[in-house]
C-alpha cells in the first residue's frame, strides 16, 4: 500500500482474531507518510504524528 501511494499513506490498522471462545489474538500497525510503525500507534508514532503537523518537538534547556 505504501508503494502504491508514493509513500504518502497515513493509516492505523487494528486486527482482532476471534475463535469459538472469543478473543484469540490481535495486533496493530500504523503508517504515517509512508513510514511503517510495526508496534502500531504507540509513542514513536504519536511523536511522528505531532511533528508531522507541528514541526520538531523542542527540548527544554
mmCIF file of the N, C-alpha and C atoms, coordinates in Angstrom:
data_MODEL
# 
_entry.id   MODEL 
# 
loop_
_atom_site.group_PDB 
_atom_site.id 
_atom_site.type_symbol 
_atom_site.label_atom_id 
_atom_site.label_alt_id 
_atom_site.label_comp_id 
_atom_site.label_asym_id 
_atom_site.label_entity_id 
_atom_site.label_seq_id 
_atom_site.pdbx_PDB_ins_code 
_atom_site.Cartn_x 
_atom_site.Cartn_y 
_atom_site.Cartn_z 
_atom_site.occupancy 
_atom_site.B_iso_or_equiv 
_atom_site.pdbx_formal_charge 
_atom_site.auth_seq_id 
_atom_site.auth_comp_id 
_atom_site.auth_asym_id 
_atom_site.auth_atom_id 
_atom_site.pdbx_PDB_model_num 
ATOM 1   N N  . UNK A 1 1  ? 0.824   -1.192  0.000  1.00 0.00 ? 1  UNK A N  1 
ATOM 2   C CA . UNK A 1 1  ? 0.000   0.000   0.000  1.00 0.00 ? 1  UNK A CA 1 
ATOM 3   C C  . UNK A 1 1  ? 0.871   1.261   0.000  1.00 0.00 ? 1  UNK A C  1 
ATOM 4   N N  . UNK A 1 2  ? 1.982   1.203   0.742  1.00 0.00 ? 2  UNK A N  1 
ATOM 5   C CA . UNK A 1 2  ? 2.881   2.359   0.777  1.00 0.00 ? 2  UNK A CA 1 
ATOM 6   C C  . UNK A 1 2  ? 3.403   2.658   -0.620 1.00 0.00 ? 2  UNK A C  1 
ATOM 7   N N  . UNK A 1 3  ? 3.804   1.616   -1.339 1.00 0.00 ? 3  UNK A N  1 
ATOM 8   C CA . UNK A 1 3  ? 4.336   1.770   -2.692 1.00 0.00 ? 3  UNK A CA 1 
ATOM 9   C C  . UNK A 1 3  ? 3.307   2.421   -3.620 1.00 0.00 ? 3  UNK A C  1 
ATOM 10  N N  . UNK A 1 4  ? 2.074   1.971   -3.575 1.00 0.00 ? 4  UNK A N  1 
ATOM 11  C CA . UNK A 1 4  ? 1.051   2.463   -4.498 1.00 0.00 ? 4  UNK A CA 1 
ATOM 12  C C  . UNK A 1 4  ? 0.548   3.866   -4.164 1.00 0.00 ? 4  UNK A C  1 
ATOM 13  N N  . UNK A 1 5  ? 0.889   4.387   -2.982 1.00 0.00 ? 5  UNK A N  1 
ATOM 14  C CA . UNK A 1 5  ? 0.514   5.759   -2.627 1.00 0.00 ? 5  UNK A CA 1 
ATOM 15  C C  . UNK A 1 5  ? 1.722   6.686   -2.675 1.00 0.00 ? 5  UNK A C  1 
ATOM 16  N N  . UNK A 1 6  ? 2.805   6.225   -3.294 1.00 0.00 ? 6  UNK A N  1 
ATOM 17  C CA . UNK A 1 6  ? 4.033   7.008   -3.421 1.00 0.00 ? 6  UNK A CA 1 
ATOM 18  C C  . UNK A 1 6  ? 4.543   7.506   -2.071 1.00 0.00 ? 6  UNK A C  1 
ATOM 19  N N  . UNK A 1 7  ? 4.443   6.663   -1.054 1.00 0.00 ? 7  UNK A N  1 
ATOM 20  C CA . UNK A 1 7  ? 4.976   6.989   0.260  1.00 0.00 ? 7  UNK A CA 1 
ATOM 21  C C  . UNK A 1 7  ? 4.184   8.024   1.020  1.00 0.00 ? 7  UNK A C  1 
ATOM 22  N N  . UNK A 1 8  ? 2.917   8.249   0.654  1.00 0.00 ? 8  UNK A N  1 
ATOM 23  C CA . UNK A 1 8  ? 2.127   9.282   1.326  1.00 0.00 ? 8  UNK A CA 1 
ATOM 24  C C  . UNK A 1 8  ? 0.989   8.715   2.171  1.00 0.00 ? 8  UNK A C  1 
ATOM 25  N N  . UNK A 1 9  ? 0.960   7.399   2.352  1.00 0.00 ? 9  UNK A N  1 
ATOM 26  C CA . UNK A 1 9  ? -0.137  6.764   3.066  1.00 0.00 ? 9  UNK A CA 1 
ATOM 27  C C  . UNK A 1 9  ? -0.105  7.077   4.561  1.00 0.00 ? 9  UNK A C  1 
ATOM 28  N N  . UNK A 1 10 ? -1.265  7.393   5.122  1.00 0.00 ? 10 UNK A N  1 
ATOM 29  C CA . UNK A 1 10 ? -1.449  7.542   6.560  1.00 0.00 ? 10 UNK A CA 1 
ATOM 30  C C  . UNK A 1 10 ? -2.553  6.572   6.966  1.00 0.00 ? 10 UNK A C  1 
ATOM 31  N N  . UNK A 1 11 ? -2.249  5.673   7.923  1.00 0.00 ? 11 UNK A N  1 
ATOM 32  C CA . UNK A 1 11 ? -3.252  4.694   8.328  1.00 0.00 ? 11 UNK A CA 1 
ATOM 33  C C  . UNK A 1 11 ? -2.889  4.078   9.670  1.00 0.00 ? 11 UNK A C  1 
ATOM 34  N N  . UNK A 1 12 ? -3.898  3.655   10.390 1.00 0.00 ? 12 UNK A N  1 
ATOM 35  C CA . UNK A 1 12 ? -3.701  2.770   11.536 1.00 0.00 ? 12 UNK A CA 1 
ATOM 36  C C  . UNK A 1 12 ? -4.612  1.578   11.322 1.00 0.00 ? 12 UNK A C  1 
ATOM 37  N N  . UNK A 1 13 ? -4.093  0.404   11.609 1.00 0.00 ? 13 UNK A N  1 
ATOM 38  C CA . UNK A 1 13 ? -4.830  -0.831  11.392 1.00 0.00 ? 13 UNK A CA 1 
ATOM 39  C C  . UNK A 1 13 ? -4.788  -1.646  12.675 1.00 0.00 ? 13 UNK A C  1 
ATOM 40  N N  . UNK A 1 14 ? -5.952  -2.093  13.114 1.00 0.00 ? 14 UNK A N  1 
ATOM 41  C CA . UNK A 1 14 ? -6.061  -2.965  14.288 1.00 0.00 ? 14 UNK A CA 1 
ATOM 42  C C  . UNK A 1 14 ? -6.741  -4.251  13.822 1.00 0.00 ? 14 UNK A C  1 
ATOM 43  N N  . UNK A 1 15 ? -6.073  -5.376  14.024 1.00 0.00 ? 15 UNK A N  1 
ATOM 44  C CA . UNK A 1 15 ? -6.607  -6.672  13.628 1.00 0.00 ? 15 UNK A CA 1 
ATOM 45  C C  . UNK A 1 15 ? -6.918  -7.465  14.904 1.00 0.00 ? 15 UNK A C  1 
ATOM 46  N N  . UNK A 1 16 ? -8.136  -7.926  15.025 1.00 0.00 ? 16 UNK A N  1 
ATOM 47  C CA . UNK A 1 16 ? -8.533  -8.765  16.154 1.00 0.00 ? 16 UNK A CA 1 
ATOM 48  C C  . UNK A 1 16 ? -8.969  -10.114 15.608 1.00 0.00 ? 16 UNK A C  1 
ATOM 49  N N  . UNK A 1 17 ? -8.382  -11.169 16.128 1.00 0.00 ? 17 UNK A N  1 
ATOM 50  C CA . UNK A 1 17 ? -8.736  -12.515 15.692 1.00 0.00 ? 17 UNK A CA 1 
ATOM 51  C C  . UNK A 1 17 ? -9.549  -13.190 16.788 1.00 0.00 ? 17 UNK A C  1 
ATOM 52  N N  . UNK A 1 18 ? -10.625 -13.818 16.377 1.00 0.00 ? 18 UNK A N  1 
ATOM 53  C CA . UNK A 1 18 ? -11.537 -14.465 17.312 1.00 0.00 ? 18 UNK A CA 1 
ATOM 54  C C  . UNK A 1 18 ? -11.581 -15.963 17.024 1.00 0.00 ? 18 UNK A C  1 
ATOM 55  N N  . UNK A 1 19 ? -11.870 -16.734 18.056 1.00 0.00 ? 19 UNK A N  1 
ATOM 56  C CA . UNK A 1 19 ? -12.149 -18.154 17.864 1.00 0.00 ? 19 UNK A CA 1 
ATOM 57  C C  . UNK A 1 19 ? -13.449 -18.487 18.598 1.00 0.00 ? 19 UNK A C  1 
ATOM 58  N N  . UNK A 1 20 ? -13.749 -19.757 18.749 1.00 0.00 ? 20 UNK A N  1 
ATOM 59  C CA . UNK A 1 20 ? -15.023 -20.142 19.363 1.00 0.00 ? 20 UNK A CA 1 
ATOM 60  C C  . UNK A 1 20 ? -15.143 -19.699 20.821 1.00 0.00 ? 20 UNK A C  1 
ATOM 61  N N  . UNK A 1 21 ? -14.011 -19.327 21.448 1.00 0.00 ? 21 UNK A N  1 
ATOM 62  C CA . UNK A 1 21 ? -14.027 -18.887 22.841 1.00 0.00 ? 21 UNK A CA 1 
ATOM 63  C C  . UNK A 1 21 ? -13.968 -17.367 22.982 1.00 0.00 ? 21 UNK A C  1 
ATOM 64  N N  . UNK A 1 22 ? -13.979 -16.671 21.881 1.00 0.00 ? 22 UNK A N  1 
ATOM 65  C CA . UNK A 1 22 ? -13.894 -15.207 21.915 1.00 0.00 ? 22 UNK A CA 1 
ATOM 66  C C  . UNK A 1 22 ? -12.551 -14.731 21.396 1.00 0.00 ? 22 UNK A C  1 
ATOM 67  N N  . UNK A 1 23 ? -11.984 -13.733 22.071 1.00 0.00 ? 23 UNK A N  1 
ATOM 68  C CA . UNK A 1 23 ? -10.720 -13.128 21.647 1.00 0.00 ? 23 UNK A CA 1 
ATOM 69  C C  . UNK A 1 23 ? -9.603  -14.160 21.637 1.00 0.00 ? 23 UNK A C  1 
ATOM 70  N N  . UNK A 1 24 ? -8.893  -14.275 20.512 1.00 0.00 ? 24 UNK A N  1 
ATOM 71  C CA . UNK A 1 24 ? -7.791  -15.225 20.389 1.00 0.00 ? 24 UNK A CA 1 
ATOM 72  C C  . UNK A 1 24 ? -6.446  -14.517 20.286 1.00 0.00 ? 24 UNK A C  1 
ATOM 73  N N  . UNK A 1 25 ? -6.384  -13.431 19.535 1.00 0.00 ? 25 UNK A N  1 
ATOM 74  C CA . UNK A 1 25 ? -5.129  -12.704 19.341 1.00 0.00 ? 25 UNK A CA 1 
ATOM 75  C C  . UNK A 1 25 ? -5.440  -11.412 18.605 1.00 0.00 ? 25 UNK A C  1 
ATOM 76  N N  . UNK A 1 26 ? -4.469  -10.536 18.536 1.00 0.00 ? 26 UNK A N  1 
ATOM 77  C CA . UNK A 1 26 ? -4.645  -9.297  17.795 1.00 0.00 ? 26 UNK A CA 1 
ATOM 78  C C  . UNK A 1 26 ? -3.330  -8.563  17.659 1.00 0.00 ? 26 UNK A C  1 
ATOM 79  N N  . UNK A 1 27 ? -3.291  -7.635  16.731 1.00 0.00 ? 27 UNK A N  1 
ATOM 80  C CA . UNK A 1 27 ? -2.106  -6.801  16.563 1.00 0.00 ? 27 UNK A CA 1 
ATOM 81  C C  . UNK A 1 27 ? -2.496  -5.497  15.879 1.00 0.00 ? 27 UNK A C  1 
ATOM 82  N N  . UNK A 1 28 ? -1.592  -4.528  15.943 1.00 0.00 ? 28 UNK A N  1 
ATOM 83  C CA . UNK A 1 28 ? -1.810  -3.217  15.329 1.00 0.00 ? 28 UNK A CA 1 
ATOM 84  C C  . UNK A 1 28 ? -0.576  -2.814  14.545 1.00 0.00 ? 28 UNK A C  1 
ATOM 85  N N  . UNK A 1 29 ? -0.782  -1.989  13.562 1.00 0.00 ? 29 UNK A N  1 
ATOM 86  C CA . UNK A 1 29 ? 0.315   -1.347  12.854 1.00 0.00 ? 29 UNK A CA 1 
ATOM 87  C C  . UNK A 1 29 ? -0.142  0.045   12.457 1.00 0.00 ? 29 UNK A C  1 
ATOM 88  N N  . UNK A 1 30 ? 0.818   0.901   12.186 1.00 0.00 ? 30 UNK A N  1 
ATOM 89  C CA . UNK A 1 30 ? 0.495   2.268   11.785 1.00 0.00 ? 30 UNK A CA 1 
ATOM 90  C C  . UNK A 1 30 ? 1.460   2.698   10.681 1.00 0.00 ? 30 UNK A C  1 
ATOM 91  N N  . UNK A 1 31 ? 0.981   3.597   9.827  1.00 0.00 ? 31 UNK A N  1 
ATOM 92  C CA . UNK A 1 31 ? 1.788   4.143   8.733  1.00 0.00 ? 31 UNK A CA 1 
ATOM 93  C C  . UNK A 1 31 ? 1.529   5.640   8.697  1.00 0.00 ? 31 UNK A C  1 
ATOM 94  N N  . UNK A 1 32 ? 2.602   6.422   8.692  1.00 0.00 ? 32 UNK A N  1 
ATOM 95  C CA . UNK A 1 32 ? 2.486   7.877   8.620  1.00 0.00 ? 32 UNK A CA 1 
ATOM 96  C C  . UNK A 1 32 ? 3.430   8.383   7.551  1.00 0.00 ? 32 UNK A C  1 
ATOM 97  N N  . UNK A 1 33 ? 2.893   9.016   6.535  1.00 0.00 ? 33 UNK A N  1 
ATOM 98  C CA . UNK A 1 33 ? 3.676   9.489   5.384  1.00 0.00 ? 33 UNK A CA 1 
ATOM 99  C C  . UNK A 1 33 ? 4.578   8.391   4.838  1.00 0.00 ? 33 UNK A C  1 
ATOM 100 N N  . UNK A 1 34 ? 4.044   7.171   4.782  1.00 0.00 ? 34 UNK A N  1 
ATOM 101 C CA . UNK A 1 34 ? 4.776   6.054   4.215  1.00 0.00 ? 34 UNK A CA 1 
ATOM 102 C C  . UNK A 1 34 ? 5.742   5.377   5.163  1.00 0.00 ? 34 UNK A C  1 
ATOM 103 N N  . UNK A 1 35 ? 5.924   5.920   6.388  1.00 0.00 ? 35 UNK A N  1 
ATOM 104 C CA . UNK A 1 35 ? 6.808   5.281   7.370  1.00 0.00 ? 35 UNK A CA 1 
ATOM 105 C C  . UNK A 1 35 ? 6.007   4.266   8.164  1.00 0.00 ? 35 UNK A C  1 
ATOM 106 N N  . UNK A 1 36 ? 6.540   3.050   8.269  1.00 0.00 ? 36 UNK A N  1 
ATOM 107 C CA . UNK A 1 36 ? 5.853   1.927   8.895  1.00 0.00 ? 36 UNK A CA 1 
ATOM 108 C C  . UNK A 1 36 ? 6.200   1.843   10.379 1.00 0.00 ? 36 UNK A C  1 
ATOM 109 N N  . UNK A 1 37 ? 5.197   1.755   11.229 1.00 0.00 ? 37 UNK A N  1 
ATOM 110 C CA . UNK A 1 37 ? 5.371   1.594   12.672 1.00 0.00 ? 37 UNK A CA 1 
ATOM 111 C C  . UNK A 1 37 ? 4.793   0.234   13.049 1.00 0.00 ? 37 UNK A C  1 
ATOM 112 N N  . UNK A 1 38 ? 5.664   -0.767  13.203 1.00 0.00 ? 38 UNK A N  1 
ATOM 113 C CA . UNK A 1 38 ? 5.222   -2.138  13.440 1.00 0.00 ? 38 UNK A CA 1 
ATOM 114 C C  . UNK A 1 38 ? 4.506   -2.312  14.770 1.00 0.00 ? 38 UNK A C  1 
ATOM 115 N N  . UNK A 1 39 ? 4.778   -1.446  15.744 1.00 0.00 ? 39 UNK A N  1 
ATOM 116 C CA . UNK A 1 39 ? 4.135   -1.562  17.052 1.00 0.00 ? 39 UNK A CA 1 
ATOM 117 C C  . UNK A 1 39 ? 2.783   -0.866  17.094 1.00 0.00 ? 39 UNK A C  1 
ATOM 118 N N  . UNK A 1 40 ? 2.321   -0.384  15.969 1.00 0.00 ? 40 UNK A N  1 
ATOM 119 C CA . UNK A 1 40 ? 1.036   0.316   15.937 1.00 0.00 ? 40 UNK A CA 1 
ATOM 120 C C  . UNK A 1 40 ? 1.166   1.750   16.408 1.00 0.00 ? 40 UNK A C  1 
ATOM 121 N N  . UNK A 1 41 ? 0.043   2.365   16.751 1.00 0.00 ? 41 UNK A N  1 
ATOM 122 C CA . UNK A 1 41 ? 0.070   3.775   17.140 1.00 0.00 ? 41 UNK A CA 1 
ATOM 123 C C  . UNK A 1 41 ? 0.570   3.967   18.572 1.00 0.00 ? 41 UNK A C  1 
ATOM 124 N N  . UNK A 1 42 ? 1.842   3.661   18.793 1.00 0.00 ? 42 UNK A N  1 
ATOM 125 C CA . UNK A 1 42 ? 2.465   3.831   20.102 1.00 0.00 ? 42 UNK A CA 1 
ATOM 126 C C  . UNK A 1 42 ? 3.182   5.169   20.202 1.00 0.00 ? 42 UNK A C  1 
ATOM 127 N N  . UNK A 1 43 ? 4.129   5.257   21.123 1.00 0.00 ? 43 UNK A N  1 
ATOM 128 C CA . UNK A 1 43 ? 4.823   6.514   21.409 1.00 0.00 ? 43 UNK A CA 1 
ATOM 129 C C  . UNK A 1 43 ? 5.570   7.051   20.191 1.00 0.00 ? 43 UNK A C  1 
ATOM 130 N N  . UNK A 1 44 ? 6.317   6.207   19.487 1.00 0.00 ? 44 UNK A N  1 
ATOM 131 C CA . UNK A 1 44 ? 7.071   6.669   18.308 1.00 0.00 ? 44 UNK A CA 1 
ATOM 132 C C  . UNK A 1 44 ? 6.124   7.242   17.254 1.00 0.00 ? 44 UNK A C  1 
ATOM 133 N N  . UNK A 1 45 ? 5.000   6.573   17.050 1.00 0.00 ? 45 UNK A N  1 
ATOM 134 C CA . UNK A 1 45 ? 4.007   7.051   16.088 1.00 0.00 ? 45 UNK A CA 1 
ATOM 135 C C  . UNK A 1 45 ? 3.419   8.384   16.546 1.00 0.00 ? 45 UNK A C  1 
ATOM 136 N N  . UNK A 1 46 ? 3.082   8.501   17.835 1.00 0.00 ? 46 UNK A N  1 
ATOM 137 C CA . UNK A 1 46 ? 2.488   9.743   18.349 1.00 0.00 ? 46 UNK A CA 1 
ATOM 138 C C  . UNK A 1 46 ? 3.442   10.924  18.188 1.00 0.00 ? 46 UNK A C  1 
ATOM 139 N N  . UNK A 1 47 ? 4.734   10.704  18.432 1.00 0.00 ? 47 UNK A N  1 
ATOM 140 C CA . UNK A 1 47 ? 5.729   11.768  18.242 1.00 0.00 ? 47 UNK A CA 1 
ATOM 141 C C  . UNK A 1 47 ? 5.814   12.141  16.770 1.00 0.00 ? 47 UNK A C  1 
ATOM 142 N N  . UNK A 1 48 ? 5.878   11.136  15.887 1.00 0.00 ? 48 UNK A N  1 
ATOM 143 C CA . UNK A 1 48 ? 5.954   11.411  14.445 1.00 0.00 ? 48 UNK A CA 1 
ATOM 144 C C  . UNK A 1 48 ? 4.704   12.143  13.971 1.00 0.00 ? 48 UNK A C  1 
ATOM 145 N N  . UNK A 1 49 ? 3.534   11.768  14.490 1.00 0.00 ? 49 UNK A N  1 
ATOM 146 C CA . UNK A 1 49 ? 2.291   12.433  14.102 1.00 0.00 ? 49 UNK A CA 1 
ATOM 147 C C  . UNK A 1 49 ? 2.311   13.896  14.529 1.00 0.00 ? 49 UNK A C  1 
ATOM 148 N N  . UNK A 1 50 ? 2.721   14.160  15.759 1.00 0.00 ? 50 UNK A N  1 
ATOM 149 C CA . UNK A 1 50 ? 2.813   15.544  16.247 1.00 0.00 ? 50 UNK A CA 1 
ATOM 150 C C  . UNK A 1 50 ? 3.784   16.354  15.391 1.00 0.00 ? 50 UNK A C  1 
ATOM 151 N N  . UNK A 1 51 ? 4.983   15.803  15.160 1.00 0.00 ? 51 UNK A N  1 
ATOM 152 C CA . UNK A 1 51 ? 5.990   16.516  14.378 1.00 0.00 ? 51 UNK A CA 1 
ATOM 153 C C  . UNK A 1 51 ? 5.555   16.712  12.939 1.00 0.00 ? 51 UNK A C  1 
ATOM 154 N N  . UNK A 1 52 ? 4.752   15.803  12.399 1.00 0.00 ? 52 UNK A N  1 
ATOM 155 C CA . UNK A 1 52 ? 4.258   15.930  11.037 1.00 0.00 ? 52 UNK A CA 1 
ATOM 156 C C  . UNK A 1 52 ? 3.378   17.168  10.882 1.00 0.00 ? 52 UNK A C  1 
ATOM 157 N N  . UNK A 1 53 ? 2.604   17.482  11.916 1.00 0.00 ? 53 UNK A N  1 
ATOM 158 C CA . UNK A 1 53 ? 1.694   18.619  11.841 1.00 0.00 ? 53 UNK A CA 1 
ATOM 159 C C  . UNK A 1 53 ? 2.270   19.907  12.422 1.00 0.00 ? 53 UNK A C  1 
ATOM 160 N N  . UNK A 1 54 ? 3.109   19.796  13.469 1.00 0.00 ? 54 UNK A N  1 
ATOM 161 C CA . UNK A 1 54 ? 3.535   20.992  14.202 1.00 0.00 ? 54 UNK A CA 1 
ATOM 162 C C  . UNK A 1 54 ? 5.032   21.243  14.167 1.00 0.00 ? 54 UNK A C  1 
ATOM 163 N N  . UNK A 1 55 ? 5.808   20.382  13.529 1.00 0.00 ? 55 UNK A N  1 
ATOM 164 C CA . UNK A 1 55 ? 7.261   20.549  13.485 1.00 0.00 ? 55 UNK A CA 1 
ATOM 165 C C  . UNK A 1 55 ? 7.928   19.797  14.622 1.00 0.00 ? 55 UNK A C  1 
ATOM 166 N N  . UNK A 1 56 ? 9.240   19.874  14.652 1.00 0.00 ? 56 UNK A N  1 
ATOM 167 C CA . UNK A 1 56 ? 10.029  19.127  15.631 1.00 0.00 ? 56 UNK A CA 1 
ATOM 168 C C  . UNK A 1 56 ? 9.686   19.558  17.054 1.00 0.00 ? 56 UNK A C  1 
ATOM 169 N N  . UNK A 1 57 ? 9.665   18.592  17.947 1.00 0.00 ? 57 UNK A N  1 
ATOM 170 C CA . UNK A 1 57 ? 9.430   18.871  19.355 1.00 0.00 ? 57 UNK A CA 1 
ATOM 171 C C  . UNK A 1 57 ? 10.698  19.463  19.937 1.00 0.00 ? 57 UNK A C  1 
ATOM 172 N N  . UNK A 1 58 ? 10.569  20.620  20.553 1.00 0.00 ? 58 UNK A N  1 
ATOM 173 C CA . UNK A 1 58 ? 11.717  21.323  21.142 1.00 0.00 ? 58 UNK A CA 1 
ATOM 174 C C  . UNK A 1 58 ? 11.975  20.805  22.554 1.00 0.00 ? 58 UNK A C  1 
ATOM 175 N N  . UNK A 1 59 ? 13.232  20.497  22.847 1.00 0.00 ? 59 UNK A N  1 
ATOM 176 C CA . UNK A 1 59 ? 13.617  20.081  24.208 1.00 0.00 ? 59 UNK A CA 1 
ATOM 177 C C  . UNK A 1 59 ? 13.831  21.335  25.039 1.00 0.00 ? 59 UNK A C  1 
ATOM 178 N N  . UNK A 1 60 ? 13.404  21.269  26.295 1.00 0.00 ? 60 UNK A N  1 
ATOM 179 C CA . UNK A 1 60 ? 13.622  22.404  27.198 1.00 0.00 ? 60 UNK A CA 1 
ATOM 180 C C  . UNK A 1 60 ? 15.085  22.450  27.597 1.00 0.00 ? 60 UNK A C  1 
ATOM 181 N N  . UNK A 1 61 ? 15.641  23.667  27.720 1.00 0.00 ? 61 UNK A N  1 
ATOM 182 C CA . UNK A 1 61 ? 17.077  23.790  28.093 1.00 0.00 ? 61 UNK A CA 1 
ATOM 183 C C  . UNK A 1 61 ? 17.338  23.359  29.511 1.00 0.00 ? 61 UNK A C  1 
# 
